[in-house]
């Protein structure tokens, strides 16, 4: 094992030309074994490798076939498997407290495990030289200490819309009056009550992340990177830019600093022709096809019996054929084709696919938007309700809350999307907006990544707001001075007027007495 890693690290000294600039040595580090997260990151890493950069990836998903310029430092198998490992009941019980525990506590344990892995330990102790480090924003940032260890600039990626604590890295504006945070399913036009909840949840999540993720991670960082490593609160201020899985067409318009780069759809690419049997199944359905998928984590066969039978009953009565990402469900009607794995975007891109039934995961939602396919959304947990509500507000989806799933509710939602032409029309219009960009998401991500490399961290993109304390940023010190000035002026005016009145009253009294 040590020989393998030593060989990997020895290759770091090599370089090659890339267009007008030299090839860079890039180290990408991902502690969490979430496949749906990694598919976004992998797209950029492979794109950079195709440009001639030497890319070294610490992660849980090594390439099955060699990719030129792409080297895995694999920690596969070091963490319990989570892909296709959630029951529906488990997903439904993931309330906000459990989600925060997963993001902070569970990911902290992941950090400990991955940092103690022999390959990662050898990397930490090596004399490797890197031009750029790439990390993920989600839970504790396990690897920020390596940017200090290797004296390298770093960028971060996030596979969702921006987390509340991610904004603070680059001081991206996140005014809670009109910018809903990741943990609420509100629009950008909120009621008073919603603004209160949005504000409180934004503040609580930021404070919670600091105390339950950053501070414990500081102790772990010092153990692995040395006592001289700065705290995460300081290291994260050096973030050169963040690649965010959002776009104004699908999400809400918001102000951003130069280091905030929208790259929604980065993971989307076609693998080409569908398998012959699957293409035939879709082509031969004269009434079109419904595609049903609950994502990469949840196993649909674990649905409660009554809800499972409701879906099967609805599908059996429809003239459309159904493609269902699932397995181990016996006795399915003949119009249903089930499979444990399916080429999702290629299916959605087929012109005969009429509806996408989805849990509302962001990656799948973006694929449906890219392909112009309307949706029936059944959110289960996390940001899924927010994603579906975004599409409902744009007239491209109907939402059925999980607790409301019955044969009648599912049938009604499908009939609405299938037979109301506005959904198809709106889906095509949203797709045009989503795809209408000067560069593709991958080209955008590659440009800005190389920009940071060319400009050695691109410190000129850094907002001065990063150096302000929270009370300076909120102008509380300015307001305090202004209030004090106004109070002093009013008090001074009051005492002067009081004195003048007293003098005038005294003079008047004297005149009255003398007369």
C-alpha positions in Angstrom: 0.0 0.0 0.0 2.8 2.4 1.0 4.6 1.7 -2.3 1.4 2.5 -4.2 0.9 5.8 -2.5 4.6 6.6 -2.8 4.4 6.1 -6.6 1.3 8.3 -6.7 3.1 11.1 -4.8 6.3 10.7 -6.9 4.2 11.5 -10.0 3.2 14.9 -8.6 6.5 16.4 -9.8 5.5 15.9 -13.4 3.8 18.5 -15.6 2.6 19.0 -19.1 1.4 21.9 -21.2 -2.3 22.8 -21.3 -3.2 25.3 -24.0 -1.5 28.6 -23.1 -0.8 27.6 -19.5 1.2 24.9 -17.8 -0.4 21.9 -16.3 -1.2 22.2 -12.6 -1.0 19.7 -9.8 -4.4 19.6 -8.2 -5.3 17.7 -5.0 -9.1 17.1 -4.4 -10.2 15.7 -1.1 -13.6 14.4 -0.1 -14.3 12.7 3.2 -18.0 11.9 2.8 -19.0 8.8 0.8 -22.1 10.4 -0.8 -22.3 9.3 -4.4 -24.8 11.9 -5.3 -22.3 14.6 -4.1 -19.3 13.0 -5.8 -20.9 12.9 -9.3 -20.8 16.7 -9.4 -17.2 16.9 -8.2 -16.1 14.0 -10.5 -17.3 15.9 -13.6 -15.0 18.8 -12.8 -12.0 16.6 -11.9 -12.3 14.6 -15.1 -12.7 17.8 -17.0 -9.5 19.2 -15.5 -7.7 15.9 -16.2 -8.8 16.1 -19.8 -7.2 19.6 -20.0 -3.9 18.0 -19.0 -3.8 18.9 -15.3 -2.5 16.2 -13.0 -5.4 15.5 -10.6 -5.1 13.5 -7.4 -8.3 12.5 -5.7 -8.8 11.4 -2.1 -12.2 9.8 -2.0 -14.4 6.8 -1.8 -15.2 6.3 -5.5 -12.1 5.3 -7.5 -12.4 5.1 -11.2 -13.2 1.6 -12.5 -11.1 2.2 -15.7 -7.9 4.3 -15.8 -8.5 8.0 -16.7 -5.4 9.8 -18.1 -4.0 12.4 -15.6 -6.4 11.3 -12.9 -5.0 9.4 -10.0 -7.1 7.9 -7.1 -5.8 7.9 -3.6 -8.7 5.7 -2.6 -10.2 5.3 0.9 -13.0 3.1 -0.5 -14.5 0.8 2.2 -13.3 2.8 5.1 -16.9 4.0 5.9 -20.2 2.2 6.0 -22.0 2.1 2.7 -24.9 4.6 2.3 -25.7 4.3 -1.4 -29.0 2.4 -1.8 -29.0 1.8 1.9 -31.8 4.0 3.3 -35.2 2.6 4.0 -38.1 5.0 3.4 -38.8 5.0 7.1 -35.3 6.0 7.9 -35.4 8.8 5.4 -38.7 10.1 6.7 -37.4 10.2 10.3 -34.5 12.5 9.2 -36.0 15.6 10.8 -33.9 18.8 11.1 -32.3 17.6 14.4 -31.2 14.4 12.8 -30.0 16.1 9.6 -27.9 18.5 11.7 -26.5 15.5 13.6 -25.6 13.8 10.3 -24.0 17.0 8.8 -22.0 17.8 12.0 -21.5 14.7 14.2 -21.6 11.9 11.7 -19.4 13.8 9.3 -17.0 14.5 12.1 -16.6 10.8 12.7 -16.1 10.4 8.9 -13.3 13.0 9.1 -11.6 11.1 11.9 -11.7 7.8 10.0 -10.5 9.2 6.7 -7.7 11.3 8.2 -6.4 8.2 10.0 -6.4 6.2 6.8 -2.8 5.0 6.0 -2.9 6.6 2.5 -4.1 9.9 3.8 -1.5 9.8 6.6 1.2 9.2 4.0 -0.1 12.1 2.0 -0.1 14.4 5.0 3.5 13.5 5.8 4.7 13.8 2.2 6.5 16.7 0.6 4.0 16.9 -2.2 3.7 20.2 -4.1 0.3 21.3 -5.3 -1.0 24.3 -7.2 -4.5 24.0 -5.9 -6.6 22.1 -3.4 -10.3 21.4 -3.8 -12.6 20.5 -0.8 -16.3 20.1 -0.2 -18.6 22.4 1.8 -21.0 20.2 3.8 -20.0 19.2 7.3 -16.7 19.9 9.0 -14.0 20.7 6.4 -11.5 17.9 7.3 -8.8 18.9 4.9 -8.4 22.7 5.2 -5.3 22.0 7.3 -3.6 20.6 4.2 -3.9 24.0 2.5 -1.7 25.3 5.3 0.5 22.2 5.3 1.2 22.5 1.5 1.0 26.3 1.3 -1.5 26.0 -1.6 -4.6 28.0 -2.5 -7.9 26.2 -2.3 -11.4 26.4 -3.7 -14.5 24.7 -2.4 -17.5 22.9 -4.1 -21.0 22.4 -2.8 -23.4 19.9 -4.4 -26.5 21.8 -3.2 -27.6 25.4 -3.0 -25.3 27.3 -0.6 -25.3 26.2 3.0 -25.8 29.1 5.5 -22.2 28.6 6.9 -20.8 28.5 3.4 -21.7 32.1 2.6 -19.5 33.3 5.4 -16.3 31.9 3.8 -16.5 34.6 1.2 -19.0 36.9 2.9 -21.6 36.3 0.2 -24.8 38.3 1.1 -27.5 36.0 2.6 -30.1 38.5 3.8 -32.8 36.4 5.4 -35.6 38.8 4.4 -35.6 37.5 0.9 -33.0 34.7 0.6 -34.4 31.4 2.0 -31.7 29.2 3.5 -31.1 25.5 2.7 -33.1 24.3 5.7 -36.5 25.9 4.9 -38.8 25.4 1.9 -39.8 29.0 1.4 -39.9 31.2 -1.7 -38.0 34.5 -1.9 -41.4 36.2 -1.1 -41.9 35.3 2.6 -44.5 36.3 5.1 -43.5 37.9 8.4 -43.7 34.5 10.1 -41.6 32.9 7.5 -39.0 35.7 7.6 -38.8 35.2 11.4 -38.2 31.4 11.0 -35.8 31.9 8.1 -33.8 34.4 10.2 -33.7 32.3 13.3 -32.8 29.1 11.5 -30.0 30.9 9.5 -28.4 32.2 12.7 -28.9 29.0 14.6 -27.4 26.9 11.8 -24.3 29.2 11.6 -23.7 29.2 15.3 -24.3 25.4 15.5 -21.9 24.8 12.7 -19.2 26.8 14.5 -19.6 25.0 17.9 -20.5 21.5 16.7 -18.4 21.2 13.6 -15.6 23.8 13.4 -14.4 23.8 17.0 -14.2 20.0 17.3 -12.5 19.9 13.9 -9.9 22.3 15.1 -8.7 19.7 17.7 -8.5 17.0 15.1 -6.7 19.3 12.7 -4.0 20.1 15.3 -3.5 16.4 15.9 -2.9 15.7 12.2 -1.5 18.9 10.8 0.5 20.2 13.9 -0.2 22.7 16.6 0.7 25.6 14.4 -2.2 25.1 12.0 -4.6 28.0 12.3 -8.2 27.4 13.4 -10.8 26.7 10.6 -12.4 30.1 11.3 -9.2 31.7 10.0 -8.3 29.1 7.3 -11.7 29.3 5.6 -11.3 33.0 5.1 -8.7 32.2 2.4 -11.2 30.4 0.2 -10.5 31.6 -3.3 -13.9 30.8 -4.7 -16.9 28.4 -4.3 -18.5 26.5 -7.1 -22.2 26.2 -6.2 -24.8 23.9 -7.6 -27.4 26.6 -8.2 -28.6 28.8 -11.1 -30.9 31.8 -11.2 -33.4 30.1 -13.6 -34.1 27.3 -11.1 -33.3 29.0 -7.8 -34.0 32.5 -6.7 -32.1 35.6 -7.8 -29.7 36.8 -5.2 -26.6 39.1 -4.9 -23.2 37.4 -5.1 -19.6 38.3 -4.6 -17.1 37.4 -7.4 -16.0 34.3 -5.6 -19.5 32.7 -5.8 -19.8 30.8 -9.1 -23.1 29.1 -10.2 -22.4 25.8 -12.0 -25.8 24.0 -11.6 -25.9 21.0 -14.0 -22.2 20.5 -13.8 -22.8 16.7 -13.4 -25.1 16.4 -16.4 -23.7 14.6 -19.4 -25.1 12.1 -21.8 -23.5 8.7 -22.1 -24.9 8.3 -25.6 -27.3 5.7 -26.9 -29.6 3.9 -24.5 -29.3 0.1 -24.2 -31.3 -1.4 -27.1 -33.9 -3.2 -24.9 -34.5 -0.1 -22.9 -34.8 2.1 -26.0 -37.2 -0.3 -27.5 -39.3 -0.4 -24.4 -39.6 3.5 -24.5 -40.1 3.7 -28.3 -42.9 1.2 -28.4 -45.0 3.0 -25.8 -47.5 4.8 -27.9 -48.8 6.8 -24.9 -45.4 7.7 -23.6 -43.4 6.7 -20.6 -43.3 7.7 -16.9 -39.9 7.5 -15.2 -40.0 6.9 -11.4 -36.9 7.2 -9.2 -36.4 8.0 -5.5 -32.7 8.7 -5.8 -29.4 6.9 -5.0 -30.0 6.5 -1.2 -33.6 5.3 -0.6 -34.8 1.8 -1.6 -38.3 2.1 -2.9 -39.1 -1.5 -2.0 -39.1 -0.4 1.6 -42.2 1.7 1.1 -45.0 0.8 3.5 -47.3 -1.9 1.9 -50.3 0.4 1.4 -48.2 3.1 -0.4 -46.4 0.6 -2.5 -49.7 -0.9 -3.6 -51.0 2.5 -4.3 -48.2 3.2 -6.8 -48.5 -0.3 -8.4 -52.3 0.1 -8.7 -52.0 3.5 -10.4 -49.3 2.3 -12.8 -51.4 -0.8 -13.8 -54.3 1.4 -14.8 -52.4 3.9 -16.9 -51.9 3.5 -20.6 -48.3 4.7 -20.2 -45.4 2.4 -19.6 -43.4 2.9 -16.4 -39.6 2.7 -15.8 -39.0 2.3 -12.1 -35.6 2.4 -10.4 -36.1 -0.4 -7.8 -35.7 -4.1 -7.3 -37.1 -7.0 -5.3 -40.7 -6.1 -5.9 -42.5 -9.2 -7.2 -45.6 -9.3 -9.3 -45.2 -6.0 -11.1 -47.6 -5.3 -14.0 -46.3 -5.9 -17.5 -46.2 -2.2 -18.3 -43.6 -1.6 -15.6 -39.9 -2.2 -16.2 -37.9 -2.2 -13.0 -34.1 -2.1 -12.6 -31.6 -1.4 -9.7 -29.6 1.0 -11.9 -30.8 3.1 -14.9 -29.1 5.7 -17.1 -31.3 8.5 -15.7 -30.4 11.5 -17.8 -30.5 9.5 -21.1 -33.9 8.2 -20.2 -35.2 11.7 -19.4 -33.7 13.0 -22.6 -35.8 10.6 -24.7 -38.7 12.5 -26.4 -41.2 9.8 -25.4 -40.7 10.3 -21.6 -43.8 12.3 -20.4 -43.3 12.6 -16.6 -40.5 12.2 -14.1 -41.8 11.0 -10.7 -39.1 12.0 -8.2 -38.3 12.5 -4.5 -36.9 16.0 -5.5 -33.2 15.4 -5.1 -31.3 18.4 -6.6 -29.3 16.4 -9.2 -32.3 14.6 -10.6 -34.4 17.8 -10.5 -31.7 19.6 -12.6 -31.6 16.7 -15.0 -35.4 16.9 -15.6 -35.1 20.7 -16.0 -32.3 20.2 -18.5 -34.3 17.7 -20.5 -37.5 19.7 -20.2 -39.6 17.0 -18.5 -42.4 18.0 -16.1 -42.4 16.3 -12.6 -44.5 14.8 -9.9 -42.5 15.3 -6.8 -42.8 13.3 -3.5 -40.2 14.9 -1.2 -38.9 12.7 1.6 -36.2 14.7 3.5 -33.5 17.5 3.5 -33.8 20.0 0.7 -36.2 17.9 -1.5 -39.4 19.9 -0.6 -37.6 23.1 -1.4 -36.5 21.8 -4.8 -40.0 20.6 -5.7 -41.6 23.8 -4.5 -39.3 25.8 -6.8 -40.5 23.7 -9.7 -44.2 24.0 -8.6 -43.8 27.8 -8.5 -42.6 27.7 -12.1 -45.5 25.5 -13.3 -43.4 22.5 -14.1 -44.3 20.1 -11.3 -47.1 18.9 -9.0 -46.1 18.0 -5.4 -47.6 15.2 -3.3 -46.5 15.2 0.3 -45.4 11.8 1.5 -48.1 11.6 4.2 -50.7 12.3 1.5 -49.7 9.5 -0.8 -52.7 7.4 -1.8 -53.9 5.9 -5.0 -56.2 8.8 -5.6 -53.5 11.5 -4.9 -50.9 9.9 -7.1 -53.4 9.3 -10.0 -54.6 12.9 -9.8 -51.1 14.3 -9.8 -50.1 12.2 -12.8 -53.3 12.9 -14.7 -52.7 16.6 -14.2 -49.2 16.6 -15.5 -50.0 14.2 -18.4 -53.1 16.0 -19.7 -52.5 19.7 -18.8 -50.3 21.0 -21.7 -49.1 23.9 -19.6 -46.8 21.7 -17.6 -45.0 20.5 -20.8 -44.8 24.0 -22.1 -43.5 25.4 -18.9 -40.9 22.6 -18.6 -39.6 23.4 -22.1 -39.4 27.1 -21.3 -37.5 26.5 -18.0 -35.2 24.2 -19.8 -34.3 26.9 -22.3 -33.6 29.3 -19.4 -31.5 26.8 -17.6 -29.4 26.0 -20.7 -29.1 29.6 -21.9 -25.6 30.5 -20.6 -22.4 31.9 -22.2 -20.6 28.7 -21.2 -21.6 25.3 -20.1 -21.4 24.6 -16.4 -18.3 22.4 -16.9 -16.6 25.1 -19.0 -17.5 27.7 -16.4 -16.1 25.6 -13.5 -12.9 24.8 -15.4 -12.3 28.4 -16.4 -12.6 29.7 -12.8 -10.6 26.8 -11.4 -7.8 27.6 -13.9 -8.2 31.3 -13.2 -7.4 30.7 -9.5 -4.4 28.6 -10.5 -3.1 31.2 -13.0 -3.5 34.0 -10.4 -2.0 32.0 -7.5 -5.2 32.1 -5.4 -6.8 35.1 -7.1 -6.7 37.2 -3.9 -8.2 40.1 -5.8 -11.5 38.3 -5.8 -11.6 38.3 -2.0 -14.1 40.7 -0.5 -12.9 43.0 2.3 -16.0 41.9 4.2 -14.3 38.7 5.1 -12.0 40.6 7.5 -14.9 42.4 9.3 -16.3 41.1 12.6 -20.0 40.3 12.7 -20.9 43.6 14.4 -18.8 45.6 11.9 -20.5 43.7 9.0 -23.9 44.5 10.4 -22.9 48.2 11.0 -23.8 47.8 14.7 -20.7 49.9 15.6 -21.6 52.6 13.1 -25.2 52.6 14.4 -24.0 52.8 18.0 -21.9 55.8 17.2 -24.7 57.5 15.3 -27.2 56.8 18.1 -24.8 58.1 20.7 -24.1 61.2 18.6 -27.8 61.8 18.3 -28.4 61.2 22.0 -25.6 63.6 22.9 -26.9 66.3 20.5 -30.4 66.0 21.8 -29.2 66.1 25.4 -27.0 69.1 24.7 -29.9 70.9 22.9 -32.2 70.0 25.8 -29.8 71.4 28.4 -29.1 74.5 26.3 -32.8 75.2 25.8 -33.5 74.5 29.4 -30.8 77.0 30.5 -32.0 79.6 28.0 -35.6 79.2 29.3 -34.4 79.4 32.8 -32.4 82.7 32.1 -35.4 84.2 30.1 -37.8 83.2 32.9 -35.5 84.8 35.5 -35.2 88.1 33.6 -38.9 88.2 33.1 -39.5 87.7 36.8 -37.1 90.5 37.7 -38.8 93.0 35.3 -42.2 92.1 36.8 -40.9 92.7 40.4 -39.3 96.1 39.5 -42.3 97.3 37.8 
